[in-house]
Amino acid sequence: MEEQKEFKKVKAPIIGADGNVFNLIGICQKELRKEGYTKEAKELSDRVLRCGLYQEALAIMEEYVIPTTSNDYDDEM
C-alpha cells in the first residue's frame, strides 16, 4: 500500500490565462498531477464542477494551488 504524502499547495500559472473555468481546471490538474497529487486533482475538478458560481470555483482552486502568472512560473524553471 502506497503512503500518501502530506498535501502541500502547488503553484499553477492561472493568472492571465484564459479564464474559462474548464481551462483553469485543466491547468490546476496538470500541476497537481506533476507533483503526484492525482487524488487531489480529481477532487478539485469534482468540487468545481458541482459549484454554481465562478467566484466559488476560483476559491476552490485556491484551496489546492497558489495562483501565479506564467512569467512567475517560467522564472522558476
Secondary structure by P-SEA (a helix, b strand, c coil): ccccccbbbbbbccccccccaaaaaaaaaaaaaaacaaaaaaaaaaaaaacccaaaaaaaaaaccccccaaaaaaac
